[in-house]
Amino acid sequence: MTLKLFESAVEWLYVNYYRTTSKEALNMGERALPYASYVEQRGMAIRPSQSVQDIYGKDFVYNPKLYARDYQHFADDWLSLEALTGRELSVLGNMPIVCHEAAVTEAALDLFQKAGLQVPSVRYTYRNDLEYIQLLHKLRKQNKKIIFQYPHPVEEVPSDQYWVEPDVLAYVSDKRNIPELVPPENVPDRKMMSLDQILKEKPALPIILKTGDGRPTSGGCGVLLIEKEEQLYEIGESFGDLSNIIVEEYIPYDQNFGFHYVADKTGEIRFLGKSEQIINEDSCFRGSWISKDEDNMSHIIEAGYRVMKKIAEKGYVGMAGFDVLIRGDRFYFIDLNIRFNASTSGLMLYDDLQKKEGKEIVRLCNLEWQDDFQDLVPILEKYVMDRQFVPLSVLDAGYFEGENRASKVIGLVTGHSREEVTGVLDEMDRDGLCHRE
C-alpha cells in the first residue's frame, strides 16, 4: 500500500470514529480521538496569517451585520445578507462575534471543524432585526466595545460602543470622499448632480451613476451603468437621494481587480493580496480568483498602500478592499470598500492553504441550495473531506419564513489549476449547489 493510500485509510478510520455518537465516544475513553484533534496532528488545521483578534486586540466583539435601514444599497436577497454575518468566523481567532443563528448551526460548526477551521467559542446570535437591536443593547449594558463594519444610527448605538469611531466609519464609507483619499490621476472624472440636472444637461453616454447619499454599497448595488438615455427615466427613489448622484466617467477596462489591505491597532499597514473580480451581466459581484502574486502590479499596490495610509490616519483600524480598473498603463480606483470584503477571509487563510494543501489556486464562490438543508450537509462534507472546499459561511434557510428560500454557502474552492477548480465547481453544480446568478 502506498503512503498516500495508507494516509487515506487512516483518515477514513478517524472520520468514522468521529461520527460515532457522543455516548459511544465516552465509552471508548481515551481511545476516541476527536476529528479536530486528528486534523491538528496531521497539520491540516487552517489558520489565518493574522487573526482579527491580532488586528484589533482582545476583549472586543466583532459585528459584521448591516443595519436594516441600509439594506437598500445591498443585494435584495435578505438571506444572502444574513449569510455574510458568518463569513469571517474562521479568521477571528477567539474574538466573540455577532451573527445570525442560522449561520452557526450544529451542522455548520461540524463542517468548519472537519475543514480544520477554528471558530470563536462565544457567538452572540439573533433571529431577526428586533432581536439584533436587543442584543446590541444587552452588550452595551455589559460595557462591550463592538467592532462594527457598518455605521449604525446613533439612536440605536451610541458612539462610545464603537471600537472605531462612527464618524470615521461614516467618512470612509462615503463614496463622495473618494477624491480626498485617492490621487486625482487615479480617480475617474466625476461630479455631483441631481437627476433633474442629468436629464437637463444629458451628459455623453455611457456614464456610471452612483448613489451619493453617503451610505455604503456592495456587490454592484447602488451603481448603474447608463448606456441609453431612456434608462435615466427609469431611475426612481429606490436608487437613493436623487438630488445627490455621483456622475462618473465610464472606464472601458482590460482587468478588474480588488486590492486588499489591513491597518492594525499599532498603525502598521499590510498588503493582503488581490482578487480578480467575477462580474455578471448586471455588473454584480459573483466571486473572485484570489492570490498574493504581485504580477508586475507593484505600482498599483504601492498606490493602494498610500490610500490605506490616509484612511488609517483618519482613525480607521481594520480591513479594506479597493476596486481598481486597469486600462493599458492607467489604473483607476473606482470604489473603496472600507470593511471586510468578500475575498478578505480567503486571503487571510491563503498562506496556510498554500503551505498545508499545496494549492495556489483559490476561488471564492457564492452558492445556493434549493432543497432541504439536511440533504446539503453530506454533499458539502464530501468536498470538505476531499480537501477541495473550505466553507466560510453555511446558512440554513429553514430558519426563515416563506417558501422557495435557498440556503446559502460561501466558501473557497481550491486546486492546482484554474481548470481543476472549474471542474470542482461544475461537479458541485451537478450536485445541486448552484452559483448565484
Secondary structure as the mmCIF struct_conf table of DSSP 4:
data_model
#
loop_
_struct_conf.conf_type_id
_struct_conf.id
_struct_conf.beg_label_comp_id
_struct_conf.beg_label_asym_id
_struct_conf.beg_label_seq_id
_struct_conf.end_label_comp_id
_struct_conf.end_label_asym_id
_struct_conf.end_label_seq_id
HELX_RH_AL_P HELX_RH_AL_P1 LEU A 3 TYR A 18
TURN_TY1_P TURN_TY1_P1 ARG A 19 ARG A 19
BEND BEND1 THR A 20 THR A 20
HELX_RH_AL_P HELX_RH_AL_P2 SER A 22 MET A 28
HELX_RH_3T_P HELX_RH_3T_P1 GLY A 29 ARG A 31
HELX_RH_AL_P HELX_RH_AL_P3 TYR A 35 GLN A 41
TURN_TY1_P TURN_TY1_P2 ARG A 42 GLY A 43
BEND BEND2 SER A 49 GLN A 50
HELX_RH_AL_P HELX_RH_AL_P4 VAL A 52 TYR A 56
BEND BEND3 LYS A 58 ASP A 59
STRN STRN1 PHE A 60 ASN A 63
HELX_LH_PP_P HELX_LH_PP_P1 LYS A 65 TYR A 67
HELX_RH_3T_P HELX_RH_3T_P2 ALA A 68 HIS A 73
BEND BEND4 PHE A 74 PHE A 74
BEND BEND5 ASP A 76 ASP A 76
HELX_RH_AL_P HELX_RH_AL_P5 TRP A 78 ALA A 83
HELX_RH_3T_P HELX_RH_3T_P3 LEU A 84 GLY A 86
TURN_TY1_P TURN_TY1_P3 ARG A 87 GLU A 88
HELX_RH_3T_P HELX_RH_3T_P4 LEU A 89 VAL A 91
BEND BEND6 LEU A 92 LEU A 92
TURN_TY1_P TURN_TY1_P4 GLY A 93 ASN A 94
STRN STRN2 ILE A 97 HIS A 100
HELX_RH_3T_P HELX_RH_3T_P5 GLU A 101 ALA A 103
BEND BEND7 VAL A 104 VAL A 104
HELX_RH_AL_P HELX_RH_AL_P6 GLU A 106 ALA A 115
TURN_TY1_P TURN_TY1_P5 GLY A 116 GLY A 116
BEND BEND8 SER A 121 SER A 121
STRN STRN3 ARG A 123 TYR A 126
BEND BEND9 ARG A 127 ASN A 128
HELX_RH_AL_P HELX_RH_AL_P7 ASP A 129 LYS A 141
TURN_TY1_P TURN_TY1_P6 GLN A 142 ASN A 143
STRN STRN4 LYS A 145 PHE A 148
BEND BEND10 GLN A 149 TYR A 150
TURN_TY1_P TURN_TY1_P7 VAL A 154 GLU A 156
BEND BEND11 VAL A 157 VAL A 157
HELX_RH_3T_P HELX_RH_3T_P6 SER A 159 GLN A 161
STRN STRN5 TYR A 162 TYR A 162
BEND BEND12 TRP A 163 VAL A 164
HELX_RH_AL_P HELX_RH_AL_P8 PRO A 166 SER A 173
HELX_RH_3T_P HELX_RH_3T_P7 LYS A 175 ASN A 177
HELX_RH_AL_P HELX_RH_AL_P9 ILE A 178 LEU A 181
BEND BEND13 VAL A 182 VAL A 182
HELX_RH_3T_P HELX_RH_3T_P8 PRO A 184 ASN A 186
BEND BEND14 VAL A 187 VAL A 187
STRN STRN6 ARG A 190 MET A 193
HELX_RH_AL_P HELX_RH_AL_P10 LEU A 195 GLU A 201
HELX_LH_PP_P HELX_LH_PP_P2 PRO A 203 ALA A 204
BEND BEND15 LEU A 205 PRO A 206
STRN STRN7 ILE A 207 THR A 211
BEND BEND16 ASP A 213 GLY A 214
TURN_TY1_P TURN_TY1_P8 GLY A 219 GLY A 222
STRN STRN8 VAL A 223 ILE A 226
BEND BEND17 LYS A 228 LYS A 228
HELX_RH_AL_P HELX_RH_AL_P11 GLU A 229 LEU A 232
TURN_TY1_P TURN_TY1_P9 TYR A 233 GLU A 234
HELX_RH_3T_P HELX_RH_3T_P9 GLU A 237 PHE A 239
BEND BEND18 GLY A 240 GLY A 240
TURN_TY1_P TURN_TY1_P10 LEU A 242 SER A 243
BEND BEND19 ASN A 244 ASN A 244
STRN STRN9 ILE A 245 GLU A 249
BEND BEND20 ASP A 254 ASP A 254
STRN STRN10 GLN A 255 ALA A 263
TURN_TY1_P TURN_TY1_P11 LYS A 265 THR A 266
BEND BEND21 GLY A 267 GLY A 267
STRN STRN11 ILE A 269 ILE A 279
TURN_TY1_P TURN_TY1_P12 GLU A 281 ASP A 282
BEND BEND22 SER A 283 SER A 283
STRN STRN12 PHE A 285 SER A 291
TURN_TY1_P TURN_TY1_P13 ASP A 295 ASN A 296
HELX_RH_AL_P HELX_RH_AL_P12 SER A 298 GLU A 313
TURN_TY1_P TURN_TY1_P14 LYS A 314 GLY A 315
STRN STRN13 GLY A 318 ARG A 327
TURN_TY1_P TURN_TY1_P15 GLY A 328 ASP A 329
STRN STRN14 ARG A 330 ASN A 337
BEND BEND23 ARG A 339 ARG A 339
TURN_TY1_P TURN_TY1_P16 ALA A 342 SER A 343
HELX_RH_AL_P HELX_RH_AL_P13 THR A 344 GLU A 357
STRN STRN15 ILE A 361 TRP A 369
BEND BEND24 ASP A 371 ASP A 371
HELX_RH_AL_P HELX_RH_AL_P14 PHE A 373 MET A 385
TURN_TY1_P TURN_TY1_P17 ASP A 386 ARG A 387
BEND BEND25 GLN A 388 GLN A 388
STRN STRN16 PHE A 389 LEU A 395
HELX_RH_3T_P HELX_RH_3T_P10 ALA A 397 TYR A 399
BEND BEND26 PHE A 400 PHE A 400
BEND BEND27 GLY A 402 ASN A 404
HELX_LH_PP_P HELX_LH_PP_P3 ARG A 405 ALA A 406
STRN STRN17 SER A 407 GLY A 415
BEND BEND28 HIS A 416 SER A 417
HELX_RH_AL_P HELX_RH_AL_P15 ARG A 418 ARG A 430
TURN_TY1_P TURN_TY1_P18 ASP A 431 GLY A 432
STRN STRN18 CYS A 434 HIS A 435
HELX_LH_PP_P HELX_LH_PP_P4 ARG A 436 ARG A 436
#
